[in-house]
Amino acid sequence: MGFGLPGLLSKGGLMVGRLKADVVVIGAGITGASIARELSRYELKVFLVEKEADVACGSTKANTAIVHAGYDAQPGTWKAKLNVRGVNSFFPMCQELGVRFEKTGTLVVALDEEQLPKLYELLERGYTNDVRDLEIIGRDEVLSREPNINPKAIAALWAPTAGITCPWELTIALVENAVNNGVTLLLNSPVLGIDASDCGSAMCVKTPGVYIETRYVVNAGGLYSDDIACMVGQDDFRIVPRKGEYYVYDKRFGSMVSCPIFPVPTAVSKGILVTNTIDGNLMIGPNAQDLNDKEDLATSWTGLSDVLTEALMMVPGLPMVDSITNFAGLRAIAKPSNDFVLGPAPGVPRFINAAGIQSPGLTAAPAVAEVVRDFLYDADLDLVEKSTFNPCGSPRLRFSALSRNEQGVLIDKDPNYGQIVCRCETVTEAEILAAIHGPIPCTTMDGVKRRTRAGMGRCQAGFCTPRVAAVLGRELGCDLDEVTKRGSSTGLLLARTCDLRAAQGGDDNAED
Ligand SMILES: Cc1cc2nc3c(=O)[nH]c(=O)nc-3n(C[C@H](O)[C@H](O)[C@H](O)COP(=O)(O)OP(=O)(O)OC[C@H]3O[C@@H](n4cnc5c(N)ncnc54)[C@H](O)[C@@H]3O)c2cc1C
């Protein structure tokens, strides 16, 4: 992202900018985005610093997208307290920001008598956690609501306060709103170190191009939040990545279920579920596998087979061959607590952790943001409300969701609405232009995909990749071979054929 660098210093031959902040939030996933937006309500200079080329690139980009009711987490934990608080704020927050949230409810389905006690245990736990309106429903009710469920179902826990959303749509909207309210977003800016002695009473957050002198730091670094805590000497927790794999099905199957359907949970996960998505696909997953590698997002034959086998137990009619893609996400599990790590680092009261935010971290995000704000206040940060704060975002226009008439009116106003770039999802060039020129930089293919859904349909970008790349290149003023999938070393094109031929001494005009 381009930004003015006041006071350039020379450090070992490199020019380093020095900036001043009240608060630096590290990590622009759903947690950091929610915190930055919460802090933008106050008269503060806030920087949101992200190592990747876009926001929502960590756990936030690959999860089940369920806004959980809150019956699952052990009472007394941060996960339990903030899940229920989060779900209560979710709908108003999405309304303010113009983000889609569908209150579908969720079902946990018992398939035999042995699973029944667990269902009642979840019901009790839900009551203890203050979850509203939970009930156990019988077989007939389950099957009349969800006719595709295994007819062996004997009962289910119905949680009507739960729902589904789109995690990256929400994160982008939160960051756009934060930026519109004065937060500075620094992308492509990995935090390499934090110096608590360099700058007097303040801390100094170091990225390759910029040093930020700041009074407070918030650690929302997801899978890397343990490494970031270590930068100020905190080593009392570590993050273990726990992988979850998924299948996504064509939209033809999106109505096979009308809400997320869970099996009874296991010790390590809520189990493999079958869910509809906010965009109308059907999705199954995730499994749960602890790893050492925080970058391992590969799907595996064995993992996906397990996902399919277990999902078939819940919905036996699942199609076997109509999956359009599969993917994996990594949960950030904090050891030893297995809970969110919230609060100041020991001995560094102005360094506040929002670390190890595993599931239900998406749901809990608005509540986590409030808790972090309160920790900052307790550490003597003045919170003076900004009279100009505007909580509202503008919903992204979705051409495919409009009637023919409405589409026609738009095309008359702007012919770019008549240019369909992604046929599967009916995404127009005008929407792609709006994404690229939005309030926060969108410079990659994945960035366009997450904002518009271009490439998320049945052909999985098979047809639209060259066209999206051409629009991106044109609008960013760069060559096609500089367009990347997700920043830095992820270029789409390896080389130009004519250059390769020239290098091999070939004749560019020769027939193949
Ligand atoms: C398989 C799976 C299923 C899930 N399902 C659900 C669900 O249905 N409902 C629910 O509520 N929750 C769910 N979750 C949990 C939810 O996705 C996470 O809790 C949430 O996304 C965590 O957000 P975060 O911002 O804390 O972390 P992340 O999204 O990982 O963001 C951390 C950010 O920090 C950045 N960063 C790291 N190190 C640095 C550095 N040194 N400098 C600068 N930036 C840095 C990263 O690039 C990243 O963007 C699921 C998670 C997974 C993996």
Ligand as a Chemical Component Dictionary entry (heavy atoms), coordinates in Angstrom:
data_LIG
# 
_chem_comp.id                   LIG 
_chem_comp.type                 NON-POLYMER 
_chem_comp.pdbx_formal_charge   0 
_chem_comp.three_letter_code    LIG 
# 
loop_
_chem_comp_atom.comp_id 
_chem_comp_atom.atom_id 
_chem_comp_atom.alt_atom_id 
_chem_comp_atom.type_symbol 
_chem_comp_atom.charge 
_chem_comp_atom.model_Cartn_x 
_chem_comp_atom.model_Cartn_y 
_chem_comp_atom.model_Cartn_z 
_chem_comp_atom.pdbx_ordinal 
LIG C1  C1  C 0 -11.358 -24.997 10.238 1  
LIG C2  C2  C 0 -11.902 -23.840 11.028 2  
LIG C3  C3  C 0 -13.269 -23.702 11.259 3  
LIG C4  C4  C 0 -13.751 -22.641 12.004 4  
LIG N1  N1  N 0 -15.094 -22.440 12.096 5  
LIG C5  C5  C 0 -15.563 -21.376 12.789 6  
LIG C6  C6  C 0 -16.950 -21.117 12.829 7  
LIG O1  O1  O 0 -17.740 -21.742 12.154 8  
LIG N2  N2  N 0 -17.378 -20.103 13.621 9  
LIG C7  C7  C 0 -16.537 -19.357 14.369 10 
LIG O2  O2  O 0 -16.996 -18.501 15.112 11 
LIG N3  N3  N 0 -15.194 -19.541 14.290 12 
LIG C8  C8  C 0 -14.693 -20.518 13.508 13 
LIG N4  N4  N 0 -13.361 -20.715 13.397 14 
LIG C9  C9  C 0 -12.460 -19.849 14.125 15 
LIG C10 C10 C 0 -12.209 -18.526 13.409 16 
LIG O3  O3  O 0 -11.972 -18.736 12.038 17 
LIG C11 C11 C 0 -10.980 -17.883 14.041 18 
LIG O4  O4  O 0 -11.166 -17.850 15.425 19 
LIG C12 C12 C 0 -10.745 -16.480 13.562 20 
LIG O5  O5  O 0 -10.739 -16.417 12.158 21 
LIG C13 C13 C 0 -9.409  -16.004 14.105 22 
LIG O6  O6  O 0 -9.187  -14.717 13.614 23 
LIG P1  P1  P 0 -7.853  -13.956 13.978 24 
LIG O7  O7  O 0 -7.992  -12.601 13.422 25 
LIG O8  O8  O 0 -7.582  -14.086 15.437 26 
LIG O9  O9  O 0 -6.705  -14.779 13.262 27 
LIG P2  P2  P 0 -6.290  -14.753 11.713 28 
LIG O10 O10 O 0 -7.454  -14.704 10.836 29 
LIG O11 O11 O 0 -5.331  -15.877 11.534 30 
LIG O12 O12 O 0 -5.548  -13.375 11.568 31 
LIG C14 C14 C 0 -4.251  -13.159 12.086 32 
LIG C15 C15 C 0 -3.566  -12.202 11.139 33 
LIG O13 O13 O 0 -2.295  -11.843 11.682 34 
LIG C16 C16 C 0 -1.391  -11.716 10.610 35 
LIG N5  N5  N 0 -0.030  -11.808 11.143 36 
LIG C17 C17 C 0 0.566   -12.882 11.715 37 
LIG N6  N6  N 0 1.818   -12.588 12.069 38 
LIG C18 C18 C 0 2.032   -11.300 11.720 39 
LIG C19 C19 C 0 3.151   -10.424 11.817 40 
LIG N7  N7  N 0 4.327   -10.811 12.352 41 
LIG N8  N8  N 0 3.036   -9.149  11.338 42 
LIG C20 C20 C 0 1.865   -8.720  10.786 43 
LIG N9  N9  N 0 0.772   -9.524  10.666 44 
LIG C21 C21 C 0 0.856   -10.788 11.132 45 
LIG C22 C22 C 0 -1.764  -12.871 9.697  46 
LIG O14 O14 O 0 -1.274  -12.715 8.380  47 
LIG C23 C23 C 0 -3.278  -12.849 9.779  48 
LIG O15 O15 O 0 -3.862  -12.061 8.761  49 
LIG C24 C24 C 0 -12.848 -21.739 12.598 50 
LIG C25 C25 C 0 -11.474 -21.852 12.345 51 
LIG C26 C26 C 0 -11.016 -22.861 11.522 52 
LIG C27 C27 C 0 -9.569  -22.887 11.136 53 
# 
loop_
_chem_comp_bond.comp_id 
_chem_comp_bond.atom_id_1 
_chem_comp_bond.atom_id_2 
_chem_comp_bond.value_order 
_chem_comp_bond.pdbx_ordinal 
LIG C1  C2  SING 1  
LIG C2  C3  SING 2  
LIG C2  C26 DOUB 3  
LIG C3  C4  DOUB 4  
LIG C4  N1  SING 5  
LIG C4  C24 SING 6  
LIG N1  C5  DOUB 7  
LIG C5  C6  SING 8  
LIG C5  C8  SING 9  
LIG C6  O1  DOUB 10 
LIG C6  N2  SING 11 
LIG N2  C7  SING 12 
LIG C7  O2  DOUB 13 
LIG C7  N3  SING 14 
LIG N3  C8  DOUB 15 
LIG C8  N4  SING 16 
LIG N4  C9  SING 17 
LIG N4  C24 SING 18 
LIG C9  C10 SING 19 
LIG C10 O3  SING 20 
LIG C10 C11 SING 21 
LIG C11 O4  SING 22 
LIG C11 C12 SING 23 
LIG C12 O5  SING 24 
LIG C12 C13 SING 25 
LIG C13 O6  SING 26 
LIG O6  P1  SING 27 
LIG P1  O7  DOUB 28 
LIG P1  O8  SING 29 
LIG P1  O9  SING 30 
LIG O9  P2  SING 31 
LIG P2  O10 DOUB 32 
LIG P2  O11 SING 33 
LIG P2  O12 SING 34 
LIG O12 C14 SING 35 
LIG C14 C15 SING 36 
LIG C15 O13 SING 37 
LIG C15 C23 SING 38 
LIG O13 C16 SING 39 
LIG C16 N5  SING 40 
LIG C16 C22 SING 41 
LIG N5  C17 SING 42 
LIG N5  C21 SING 43 
LIG C17 N6  DOUB 44 
LIG N6  C18 SING 45 
LIG C18 C19 SING 46 
LIG C18 C21 DOUB 47 
LIG C19 N7  SING 48 
LIG C19 N8  DOUB 49 
LIG N8  C20 SING 50 
LIG C20 N9  DOUB 51 
LIG N9  C21 SING 52 
LIG C22 O14 SING 53 
LIG C22 C23 SING 54 
LIG C23 O15 SING 55 
LIG C24 C25 DOUB 56 
LIG C25 C26 SING 57 
LIG C26 C27 SING 58 
# 
